Amino acid sequence: MDTIQAIRTRRTVRSYLPQPISKEVLETLLMAAFQTPSAFDERPWHFLVVDQPERLTNLADAMEHCDMLREAQAGFLICIDPSLEKVPGFAIQDCSACGENVLLAAHAMGIGACWIGLHPVEERERALHKVCCVPESLIPFALISLGYPNEDLPAIDRTDPTRVHWNEW
Ligand SMILES: Cc1cc2nc3c(=O)[nH]c(=O)nc-3n(C[C@H](O)[C@H](O)[C@H](O)COP(=O)(O)O)c2cc1C
């Protein structure tokens, strides 16, 4: 799948098959995350891959509306490390770009993914500190649940010409 096709057809997948995701695929997702551009090349992130079923269940128990984690084969956590942020305010943008890289890389490899927003929802951030022992100095930013899709969602064309402006508003 080429990049444009991946962008055009990616959807959020919340139902997964009980088919494990190989270490190789998870390593490729890590590569995609590390390749993300960041302001001043600050790379203000840490990643935590969760592939233990019990831990995924514990996360689902600790966070409301996160039942997709019960079927997920893995979770990909992106944390902000504020100590690595050179310009205040950019780390969130860096880590957001990271999340999109992971979503697109997963989709390109046939893996379904759901971005589970953590920051700034305190209850969710706490769950990651508790269940995955994320250090207090880091901000759990986004958790991406992963699994081979158990649903086939159509691409949606969201292009909106009323939001497009050329040269002048
Ligand atoms: C910052 C962010 C936070 C999100 N948080 C959640 C979430 O907590 N739970 C969830 O089911 N989906 C979450 N999503 C997925 C969105 O609901 C989804 O991307 C949106 O409905 C558009 O659907 P699509 O991804 O299939 O195009 C989140 C997406 C983003 C970008």
PDBQT file of the ligand as one rigid body, heavy atoms in Angstrom, charges set to zero:
ROOT
HETATM    1  C1  LIG A 201      -6.438  12.789  19.941  1.00  0.00    +0.000 C 
HETATM    2  C2  LIG A 201      -7.363  11.635  19.659  1.00  0.00    +0.000 A 
HETATM    3  C3  LIG A 201      -7.982  11.005  20.720  1.00  0.00    +0.000 A 
HETATM    4  C4  LIG A 201      -8.839   9.914  20.484  1.00  0.00    +0.000 A 
HETATM    5  N1  LIG A 201      -9.366   9.245  21.562  1.00  0.00    +0.000 NA
HETATM    6  C5  LIG A 201     -10.160   8.182  21.341  1.00  0.00    +0.000 A 
HETATM    7  C6  LIG A 201     -10.659   7.432  22.452  1.00  0.00    +0.000 A 
HETATM    8  O1  LIG A 201     -10.374   7.713  23.606  1.00  0.00    +0.000 OA
HETATM    9  N2  LIG A 201     -11.472   6.370  22.193  1.00  0.00    +0.000 N 
HETATM   10  C7  LIG A 201     -11.776   6.003  20.913  1.00  0.00    +0.000 A 
HETATM   11  O2  LIG A 201     -12.503   5.026  20.744  1.00  0.00    +0.000 OA
HETATM   12  N3  LIG A 201     -11.310   6.689  19.839  1.00  0.00    +0.000 NA
HETATM   13  C8  LIG A 201     -10.507   7.759  20.011  1.00  0.00    +0.000 A 
HETATM   14  N4  LIG A 201      -9.980   8.435  18.933  1.00  0.00    +0.000 N 
HETATM   15  C9  LIG A 201     -10.329   8.020  17.563  1.00  0.00    +0.000 C 
HETATM   16  C10 LIG A 201     -11.364   8.968  16.956  1.00  0.00    +0.000 C 
HETATM   17  O3  LIG A 201     -12.613   8.762  17.584  1.00  0.00    +0.000 OA
HETATM   18  C11 LIG A 201     -11.457   8.711  15.425  1.00  0.00    +0.000 C 
HETATM   19  O4  LIG A 201     -10.202   8.972  14.849  1.00  0.00    +0.000 OA
HETATM   20  C12 LIG A 201     -12.513   9.582  14.772  1.00  0.00    +0.000 C 
HETATM   21  O5  LIG A 201     -13.806   9.234  15.199  1.00  0.00    +0.000 OA
HETATM   22  C13 LIG A 201     -12.467   9.501  13.243  1.00  0.00    +0.000 C 
HETATM   23  O6  LIG A 201     -12.665   8.177  12.803  1.00  0.00    +0.000 OA
HETATM   24  P1  LIG A 201     -11.574   7.412  11.895  1.00  0.00    +0.000 P 
HETATM   25  O7  LIG A 201     -10.287   7.374  12.672  1.00  0.00    +0.000 OA
HETATM   26  O8  LIG A 201     -12.151   6.053  11.652  1.00  0.00    +0.000 OA
HETATM   27  O9  LIG A 201     -11.381   8.183  10.632  1.00  0.00    +0.000 OA
HETATM   28  C14 LIG A 201      -9.112   9.498  19.152  1.00  0.00    +0.000 A 
HETATM   29  C15 LIG A 201      -8.464  10.148  18.087  1.00  0.00    +0.000 A 
HETATM   30  C16 LIG A 201      -7.588  11.182  18.342  1.00  0.00    +0.000 A 
HETATM   31  C17 LIG A 201      -6.859  11.837  17.183  1.00  0.00    +0.000 C 
ENDROOT
TORSDOF 0
